Each structure stands twice: as structure tokens, then as C-alpha cells.
Amino acid sequence: MREKQQQELRRLLSHRAHSSRDLMRGLGGISQPTLSRLINSMQNEIVVMGKGRSTCYGLPRTIHDKSGKFPVYSIDPRGDAKLYGYLTSLQGGQYWWESDDGNGELFENLPWFLLDQKLSGFGARSFAYRRSELLQLPRKQSDWSEDDMLYATSKCGEDRIGNLLIGEDSLARYFDMAREQTEAIDLDSRNWLYPQLAQKTLAGEMDSSQLGGEQPKFSACVDDHGTPCHMVIKFSPAVESNEALRYADLLICEHLALEAIRMAGHTAARSRLVIAGKQVFLSLKRFDRRGALGRLPMFSLRAVHAQINAPCDNWIDAANRLEKAELISPQDSKKLRWFSLFSDLIGNTNQHFGNISLIPHHGDSYLLAPAYGARPTLYEPIAGEIPLRLFTPPPVRNEAASELPSALEAAILFWKSAAVDERISNDFRHICYENCELLKLRNEGPKLIV
């Protein structure tokens, strides 16, 4: 009888975690004492979660034939590590999170605050190419399962965004990286060193490419007038082609767009351009790093938005939802709506939820991080070709109408700056001039009074 009940309990818990009440019902209406004795007889294979009436039970899930329980650490602004909590993978795809203060929570999927540990884009492909043999995983990251990604992150996740890392192996690699910290790059060395680092990044030889996004990039510590400063460096191809020229133009435009955002009174990532031969490098100061080793907490909009269980559709609706949930202030909600409008008006079609970051503030609220990733992606090459594109900004939604005058003025300034910047190719400067004139006409026409 006991063995049959154990088998049935395993079957129930193999699909998802259950409360005591659910299990008593699922096991044919057994009593609480009978259930307690049954669970005690299987205590080595059952995960007990929570306390009192909120107690749930689940079965642990192994990850690559190893324990699915991972310690998670946080790195403080000095570079010291501290235990943040434990993540336990459960059968059925759920996760049990227990923070260092003993509080726990059951998640249907990977906890939102760990979503940014999953790589995507160029960084994911580069990471998979470099680490697949060591980890015994498929060479193509697109063939990885969520368990594969979690396993890889727990083994080699020492340099992800934010200040969290998963697994003892990642912590050990972080300490190794900290001890082997190379001298910060001197500003005068960038013109010859950046091309070398870019080549190593494309060859999959750089561990500093654990960054998201499709644009090739690497991270480096730069000596900024005596202060070590961690930067993300995007770069254009080192070949002479129309495709490479267009990517170079767009990186320069990103620098100009950030300047236009600051001119409009909003915060934006500090950026610098380095032009080495035909290759353009755009360096952006990281918000999640401090000094040589320190780290700061930071989460993508995708991660924070996952708390409210709504689709990742557009920035304006996300701003409204987060404000309603009191996760961001009305002021930051307005800023995000402004940035969405500005992006529309400069042809930034890449308005995904990884292109906005938030910084933990008081309690469970967040501050909008400085803007980044703003450039006219409408004009990006496709499969090596330069497509003809018609710039037609979408209609302005009523919820964002009050931000339109300022966003339109900033967009006109951006296109005007790009149209006269001699670092940009003549063909693209002509496009920028036409777009500037188009927005000027729009600015002079009838307006919605709000």
C-alpha cells in the first residue's frame, strides 16, 4: 500500500508542485497525518517549500544529470560576493526560490530577476561557439533548451549584466577574473587596441562578450582620466563594403541620438566614438559596473515587466502598466513614453524590452536607467544588402501626446546633426536631411491640443 502511494505521489509531483490539500485529494482523500507519514518516508526525494498552510511539495529536477539546486550570488560595489539565495529546479518546469533571509517563492518559470542571465543575440552565439565543447552542449545556441542555458550560466556566467551570478563555478570564475584583472585600457591606446579586440570577439576568443543584442560588441575596462570605467564597445565590420559603411553610419547616429536625448533634458548613456581606419567603434559606459571590480543591480524591462504577467508588446503600454503597478514613478513612466516617441521619430524600430534597463530603488520600485540603443535601425542592412526604406513615423497615441512636442524637437535636432556630420557617408547624410525636412513639415502642421 505504502509503495503504491509513493508511486502515485511521484506521479502527481512530476507535473507540478502541490499543496497538502491538493495531494490529499489527489491521493484518494487520505488524511493529513497519513500524508505527513508518506512524505516523511520520501523526505530524501521531495522538496518541501514554505511553512504552515502555505507549504507545497515538489520533486527536484536534475540538470544534465547533476543537482538542479543552484546558489545565486550578488556582487557588491566593491567587488565582494555575498550569497543571495538558492534556486531549485522542479519537475514540471517550475522553480523554487529561497532568498538568503529564508523567504521563499514558487515560480512557474525562471524567476524574473534571473531572466537577464540568459544570453541572446550575438553574445549568445559567441558564447555557445566558445564554450559548447567544454559544456558538452550543441554548437548552436539556438539548439539549447532552457535547462541547457541554466546549466551553461551556472558554469560560465561570471560576466552577465547586473550584479547576480548563478552557481559555484561561475563564482570561482568571477574570482579568477578579478585576480587576473588586466590593466585598464589607456585612452591613447584605443585606436590600435579596439580593432584587435573586435577581431578576437568575432573569432569567439573573448570572454567579455557575454552581452545581449544582435550588434557585435565587447566589454572592456578603460582608464578614464585615472578612474577605471567599464564600457560596452560596439563596432562596425572591418571591411570596405556598403554594408560595413551603413553600420558605421548607424553607430555614429547612435552617438548623435544620445546627445539629442541629453539636450532634451533626459539622461542617456555616456558615449564616445573612435574611428580607426574604416572601422567605427562606439563605447558606452555600463550602468551595472563601478570601478575595476564593483557591480550594481540592474534589470532589463523584459525582466521587470515579467512581474505583472502581461505581453511584451510596446514601451508605451509597458510604461502605463508599470506605473499602475507602482513599479516605476509617474515621472519615469512619462520618460519611457517620451523615449518611445523619440525612437519612432528617428526610425528606431528596435524597441524590444531588452533595450530598456531599470535600477532597483526603494522597496519594490525601480528607476529608469539612462537611455541607450537609440539609432535609426530602419536603415540597417538585411542579408548584406541596403534596402530602400520609406521613413513614415507611426501615429501618436493619445497617452503619449503630451510628450510629442519635446520628442519631435529632439528628433529634428538628431536628423539635423546627422545631416551635417562629415563622419557619416554622403548618401546617408542625404537621407538624414530628407527626414529632418519631413519632421519640420510635421512640426509646422496642425497639432493635437492636450
Buried (B, 14 or more C-beta within 10 A) or exposed (E): EEEEBBEBBBEBBEEBBBBBEBBBEBBEEBEEEBBEEBBEBBEEEBBEBBEEEEEBBBBBBEBBEEEBBBBBBBBBBEBEBEEBBBBBBBBBBBBBBBEBEEEBEBBEEBBBBBBBBBBBBBBBBBBBBBBBEEBEBEEEBEEBEEBBBBBBBBBBBBBBBBBBBBBEBBBEBBEEBBEEEEEBBEEEEBBEBBBEBBEBBBEBEBBBBBBBBEBBBBBBBBBBEEEBBBBBBBBBBBEEEEBBBBBBBBBBBBBBBBBBBBBBEBBBBBBBBBBBEBBBBBBBBBBBBBBBBBBBBBBBBBBBBBBEEEEBEEBBBBBBBBBEBEBBBEEBBBBBBBBBBBBBBBBBEBBBBBBBBBBBBEEEBBBBBBBBBBBBBBBBBEEEEBEEBEBEBEEBBEEBBEBBEBBBBBBBBBBBBBBEBEBBBEEBBEBBBEBBBBBBEBBEEEEEEE
